[in-house]
Amino acid sequence: CFRCASDPQPVLERDLRGCRVTYKAKHGKKMPHVLKVAGPAGDLLVIGFQSRQQAEDWRKV
């Protein structure tokens, strides 16, 4: 996962304690399903998926 398109360093580990995960469908986009992981410090990580099922499977982890 990358924080943004211009960030060359991928995020390999993420402490999910205190984070809030939300799902959002985006119609007509390259990655139509995204999960937004908001950290307690306000930092945001967006993960894109091709299908809703992929997003739901990841969210269960």
N, C-alpha and C positions, 0 to 999 in steps of 0.2 A: 504494500500500500504506500502511496505517496501522499504527502500533505497537500501538494498542488502540482500542476503540470510542470512548473518550472523548477521544482525541487528535485535535485539529482540523487538525494539520499532516501532510500525507502525506509518506511517504519517497519521494523522487524518484530519489535516487542511493544506491547501496550498494556499497562496496568489498568484493568477495567474496574477496579474498586472505586466507587464514587462516580463512575461515568453514567451518563444517560444515553441510551440507544433509541433512535427513532427511525422509522421507515417512511420513505416518500417515493411515490410513483411519479415519473417524469415522462409525459407523453411526447413522442416524436424525437427523442434524444438517442444518442449512441448507446448510452448506458441507462436504460429506462427505469431501473430500480436501484435505489441507493439507500444505504444505511448511514446515518450521521451519528458519530460517537463524540459526544461532548464531555470533555474532562472537567474535573472539579475546578481547575484553574481557568476555565473558559476556552481552552484550546479545542479545536474541532478537527476531526478526521472524517472524511467522506469516502465510503467504499461503494463502488459501482458494480452492479450485477446485470447479466443479460435477462434473467428471469426472476419472478417473484419467489419461486421455490428456492433458488440459490440464496436469495437474501434471507428468507425465513430459516433455512438450514443453518446459515452462519449465525443468525441472531440467537438460535437455541444454544450455541456454544457459549 
